[in-house]
Structure formats: structure tokens, C-alpha cells
Amino acid sequence: MEFNLNYQSVLLLFFFLQGLVFAVLLFINGRRYQQRSSTWLAAWVLLSCMYITPWMCGHAGWYARDGYREFLFFAPLQQFFFLGPIIYFYVSSLLQVDFRVAGKKWLHLLPGTLYLLYSLGLFVIDIFLLDEYYFYADGRDKDLAPWYQITGLAIMSYYLAMSLQVYRQYYRRIFDELSYADSVLFKWVRQFLMALLFIILLRLSFLVLFPEWGSFGQKWYYYVGFAALAYFIAFRGYRHAIISAHLFASSELKLDPVVVPDEGLPVSDTPSSKEQMSEQAIVEEVDPEALAKLQSLMEKERYYEEPALTLTQLAQRMDTHPKALSALINQGFGVNFNDFVNRYRVEAFQARVRAGQDAHLTLLGIALACGFNSKSTFNRVFKRHTGMRPAEFLATHKKIVETGAKS
């Protein structure tokens, strides 16, 4: 097999081979740990490898050789219409524990399926039925046609927007229902979506600068940029999948990486049908008795010290529905559930430091005793609530104590 080695072809070949390796590893990981998200990411990485193949082989001289040129013409390598839906499926399967591609969801793959059938139809007609080039009489690769490239870009942009919406809903939901929301923010999802946004912006830039997509030359830089970003996604996505698999396999909570399904309630804390309430039962005005009971639970029984406290758990203790409790917190305190609980944790930490009763503990030790579950979460939450880092608060407190002792 002839393959001209030059910096254009070799660089793309490097990303191509690396992508294939990560696609296989992600697929194996998905099968081993029953991670649907890994399987969808494996599919996306594989399609990305196929996407750069015409340019990789083109710079290796294949478009100029009989046999090789026909392969690039007829092989359905650039399945751009599939990339967008698979992005959406990947993000949804990461952030929604009960997400399944079933029923009408398969229609998201219809445009890609139709284009695949179109590509195979052209192959059958030109090679087997007519035995001559009819659709390819112009000597151009149909995958590089402007209509297809522009439509594919629009579809990918649409599904990126849908994926961003899924992440926004997830973000709002975990802060409404989990006291440990900062621990499950899924920064990787934000990085993934940001990388996709860079791909789209890069593509738009080259579409404006070089509108003829069938030509080589400067467009090689776009494909190298795409390949590099796809490699980043493959590497970081695989790393995230491995960490998630081991983290949740050993977790006592036995939760998926996504703890909040479409119904808006943590899987492990979903109330029984007897606890369900109608929408009319949601709190419309602040109930002083309910407010006093909630404050008593937090201040006297110190429920905030439970690191994995959820809205549903506290609602069960209050003998009310999670939505009613959420409305009570929102209207009574003007904050969401996460901020409500963490405010108590921050105030408890400050009180214990001022009291000096935990001098034998580190700052992290005190934070863990107050309900925080990690150093990074504690630092982030403390800074958000007080405007200073824990070390700054400690230094200020020591200065006040020293000043008081001198006076």
C-alpha cells in the first residue's frame, strides 16, 4: 500500500492512529463497566478518525492514483450528520442516569442514516449498475460538497446547543437537590463542550476564508486543528471514564456519575407513591411552623453534618414532599438547597474555629466534621459564601485574638 510520508499526512496519521486506540479502549471500558457514555464517546472518536481520513490520505497522494482515488470517492468516510447526535447522546448519558436511546430518540440518527444510504446508493449505481462514473463524472468527492459540509456544521451546532441545555438543566438541578453539588459538577463535560465549540468556530473561520471545501492547501490546518481537539476529547474522555468507573464502583453510595435523572430526584432517594404530592400542594406562602421545624433540624440536630445530604432525605425527615421543601427554602431563605445547607456548614466551621475547641484538628479536619466531603469543595464553597479563603479567615481570626490578648 503506497502512502507518501510528508508532514501533512504523517501528522494526521498520528492523530488517526491515536484516535483508533482510544476508540477501542473506550468501547472496552463501556462494555466492562456498563457505561453507555463510553460507548457513545467511542463512536464519536471513531467517526472523527474517519472524518480526517480523506485529508490524511489525500496528502499521501491517494486522490491522484487509480484504485486509491475510487476508495476515497465511494467509502462513506465523512459521516458528519452522525457527529452531532452522538455528542448529544454522550452528554445525556453522562448527566442523566436513566437516559436510553429508544423510541423516537433514534430519529436523531435519521439524517446520518439517509446520507449513508445516499453514499452507498451512489456507489452501487456508478460501480455495479452503470459500470461507469455518472454521479462522480466531475471527479469530486461528494463528502466534500459544500452543501453537505455546511449542513453538517449546522447540525453539529444544533446538537451542541442541545447538549449545553442538558448541562444547564443538570447544573440547576444538582444545586436544587444535592448538598454536595460542587463534587459532581462534571467539569469534564464543560471541557468537552468547550472543545466542540472551538471546533465549530475553527470550521466557521475556514468556511469564511476558504469557501471551496473540495480543495486542499490551507484547509489542511483546519483538519489538523480538528484532529488535535478530537485527540484531546478522546484522551480526557477516556481518563474521565476510567476514574468514574473506579470511583463509583468503590463508592458506598452506589450511584452512577449522574445522580439526578429526568424526574428531578436522586435515584437512591426517590419517594414512594404515598409520598407524592400534587402541584397544588407546593408551598405558595412561607409556613412559620415548617420554617421553624426546618431550622430546628439544621441547628439542633445538625443535619448539615451529613456529607451526602439530599433534598429528598431532608424532606422525608420533615414529612413533606421535596418540591414543597424546595419552595420553603427558596421563599423562606432566598437560596437553593445547596446554598442553604452549605451556609450552615460554613457558619459551623467559623464557630468551631472561633471557639478554639478543635485546635488539634487541621482546617480540613474541621471542615469534614462540619459536613464537607473534600478539601476542594470546602475551599470553593467557603470562598463563595464568605469572599475569602479558609486560610485567610484563620489568619484574620488569629490576628483578632492576638489583638484582644494584647489589649
N, C-alpha and C positions, 0 to 999 in steps of 0.2 A: 504494500500500500504506500503510494507516494504521498509525502507530506513535507512541503517546503518549510524548513525551520527559519524563521525570522522573528524579530522581536514582537511583531503583531500577533502572529499565530501562536508563538510559544507562551506569551503572557496569557492569552485567552485559554490555551490548553491547560495551563496551570490551574486556573480557576475552574475550568471544566472538570478536571480530574478530582480536585478537592471537593467540588460540589457533589460528584457521584459518590465519593466516600461518605460524606456527611448524610446524603440521602439514604444510603444503605444503613448507616448507624442509627439514624432517626427512625427508620422503619422497624429495625430490630428492637429498638427501645420501646416503640409504640406497642409492638406485639408482646414484649416481655412484661411490661408494666401496665398493659391495657390503657395506654394513653392515646386517645383518639387525636389529641392535638399534635403529638409527634408524627403520627401517620399523615395528617394533613400538611404539616410542615415539610415532611419528606417529599410529598407530591409537589409542593411548591418549588423546592430546591431542584428536583429533577426536571421540572418544566423550565426552570431558569437555565439549567445546563443546556437543554435543548434549544432554548431561545438564543444563546450566544453561538451555537454550533455553525450556522451559515456564515457568520463573520469569521469565526475561527478557521473553518475550512476554506472559506473564500480567500483569506490572506495566505493560506497554504497552497493556493493555486488550483483548487478543485473546480471552480467555475470555468476554468479555461481548458479542462480535459474532458474528453468524451467518457461517458460512464459515471465519472465523479459528478459532472455537472447535472446529469439526469437524476442522480440520487438527491442532490440538494434541491432540485426543482420539485420532485414528487414526494419526498419524505415529509410528512407533516411535523416539521421541527418546531416552528414558532406558533405554539398554541396560546396566543396572547389572551384569548377570551376566557381561558380557564384560570389564569393567574389571579384575577380579581375575586371571583367567588371563593377560591381556595384560601385567599387571605382572610375573607370574612368567616369561613368555616373554622380556620385555625384560631382566630381571636375568640370567636364564640365558644369553641370547645374548651379553650383555656379558662374563660371567665364565667361560663355557665355550666355547672356540674351536670345538668340533665340535658345538655344540648345534643341532639341527634339529627343527622341529615336523613330525613324521612318525609314521605308525602310530598307536599308542594315545594319543600326546600330543594328537591332535586331539580326543579325548574331553573334554579340559578345556573345550572350547568348546561342549559339548553343552547344558548348562543355558541358556546365552545363545541358542543356536540354537533351542531349544524355545520359549523365551519370545518370540523374534522371530516364530516361526511362529504362536504363540498370538495375538500382537498383529495379525498380518496376517489371521489367521482371523476375529477379531472384526470387523475392517474389512470383509472380504468379506461376512460374514453380515449385518451391520447395513446396509450400503450397497447391496449388489448382490442378495442373496438375499431378505431380508425387506423391504428398502426402507423400513425404519423402525428407530428405536432399540430394540433389545432388550437387548443387553449394556450399552448406555450409557443405558438409560432413567433411571438415577439421576442423570444429568448430571455424573458424576465421571470424571476422567481415570484410567484403570486403571494408568498408570505410577506414580501417587501412592498406590496402595493400600498400606496398612500391611504386609500380608504380603510384598509384593514388595520394599518398601524395607528391611524388617528382614532378609529372606533375602539380599538383595543385600549388605547390610552384613556379614552373617555370612560370605558367600562371599569378599568382599574381605578381610576379616580373616584368613580361612584362607590365602589366597594371599599375603598379606603375610608371614604366618608361614613359609610355604614359601620365599619369597624371602629372608627373613632366614637361613634354614637354608642356602640355597645360598651366601650371602655368608660365613657362618661356615665352611663347608667350604672355600671358596676361600681364606679368610684363613689357616686352619690349613695348607692345602696349600702355599701360596707360602712360608711360613716354614719348612716342612719341606724345600723343594726349591730355593729360589732364594736366592742370597746378596744379591740386590738387591730383596728383597721390599718394603722400605719405599717403593720407587719405583713399585710397581704395586698400592698399597693400594686404589685406586679410591675416594677419598673421596667422589666424586660419588654412588656407589651408596649410601653411608651417608646422605648428604643426601637423596637421593631416597626412601629407605625411611623416613627420619625425617619428611619432608613427608607421606607417606602415613599414617604413624601419627597425625600431627596431624589429618589429615582424618577418620580413624576416630574419634578422641577427640572432635573437634568434633561429629561426627554423633551419637555416643552421648550427648553432653551435650544436644543439641537433642531427641533422641528421648525423653529422660527429662523434659525441661522442657516440650516441646510434642509429645505423642504423636500428635496428629492431623496426619498428613503432607499431607493434602489441602487444608489451609488455608494462607492467605498470612500476612501480618503479620510476626511476629517471625522466621519461618523464612527470610525473605529474608537475614538476617545469616549464616545457615549457608551459603547458596548463594554469597554474596559471599566468605566465607572459603574455600569450596571453590574458587571461581574464581581467587582470588588465589594459592592454593597450586598449583593446576594451571598457572597462568601462570608461577610460579617454576620448576616442573618443566620446562615447555616451554622456557623461556629457558635455564636451566642445562643441560638435557639437550642442546639444540642446540649450545650453546657447547662442551660436552664432546665431542660428536660431531665438530665441526669440528676441534678441537685433536687428537683421536685420529687422525682421518683424515690430517692433515698430518704428525703426529709419526711414525706408523708407516709412512707412505708414504716418508719420508726415512730411516727407521732402517735401519742395516746389518743388524740382526737379522732384519728382515722377519717380525716376529711380529705376530699380532693383539693388540689390547689385552689379551686374555686369553692368558696364556702356558701355562696348565695345563689340559688337558682332563680329561674324566671318568676316563680311565685313570690319572691322577695323575702323568703325566710330561710335561715340556715338549715341545711339538710338534717343535722342531728337534733335540731330543736323544733321541728315543725309541730305545731299543736294538733291535738286530736280534733275531730269534728265537733265534740261537745264544747270546745273552747272557742269555736269560730263565732264571730260577731258580724252583724250586718254593717254596711257602710253608715247607716243612720246612727249606729251606736258609738261612732268615733267622737271623741271629746270635741265639743264646739266651744265650751267655756271652761275655764280653769276651775276644777273642783277642789276647794280648800282642803277637804279631808283626804282626797287622793294625793294632793301635793304634800301634805304633812306626813302621810304614810310613806311616800317615796323618800322624803328627806330623812325620815327615821331609819329606813332601811340602809341608806347610804351613810348616815352619820353615826348611828348607834351600832348597827350590825355590820357596817363597813363592807358592803358587798363589792365595793370598788377594788378590794384586795384580791378578788378572783381574776387572774390574768386573762382567762378566756371567757369573760362575762359577755353574754349576748343580750340583745333586746328581749328576745323571747324568754330567756331564763328569768330575767328580772320581771317580766310581765306575768309569768307563772307565779312568782313569789308575791306579786301584787294582786293576784287573782283577777287579772284583766287581760284584754287582748293586746298583742304587740302594737297594733295600729293606734289603739287608744292610749297606750303608754307613750308612744312616739309623739302623738299630738299633745299629750300632757307636758312632756319635756319641751317640745317646741314652743308651746304657748306660755308655759309657766316660767321657762328659763331662757327662751330665745336662742337655743342652741340645738344641735343634733345630739343623738345618743352618745356618740363617740366623744364629743367635746364635753358633754355633761359628766361622764364617768371620769375622764382624764383630768378634769378640773379638780375633782375630789382627790385624785391620786397626787397631783401636783401640790395641792394645799396640804395633804397629809405629809408629803415629803418635806415641805418647808417647815411644817410644825415640828416634825421629828428632829430636823437639823437645829432649829432654834431651841428646842428643849434639851438638846445635848445628850439624850438618852441612848443614842446609837453611836457614840464616839468610837466604839470598837469595830464598827462596820465601815466599809467603803461607801462612796456615793452610790455605786451600782447596787450594793447590798441593800441599802435603804430603799432605793427605787424598786427593787424586786419585792421587798416587803410591802410596798405600797400598791402593788398590782401590776407594775410594768413588767414586760416579758423579755426585754432585751435592752442593751445599752443604747443602740442606735435609735430605737423607738423612744426611749426615755429622753435622750438629748433633743430629738426632734420635737416631741410634744412639749417638753419643758420650755424650749425656746419659743414655740408658738404661743404658749399661754402667758409667759412672763416677759418675753422680749430679751431674755438673757440666757446664757448657757449655765448649766448647773454649777460649774466651777466658778463662774462669775458671781453667782448667788452666794456660794460658800465663802468666797473672798470678801464680799460685801458684809456678810453676817459676822465673819471674824473681825473685820475692822470695827463694826458696831460694838461688838463685845469688848474688844480691846479699848476702845474709846470710853465705854462705860466703866470699865475697870479702873482706868486712869483717873476718871473724874470722881 
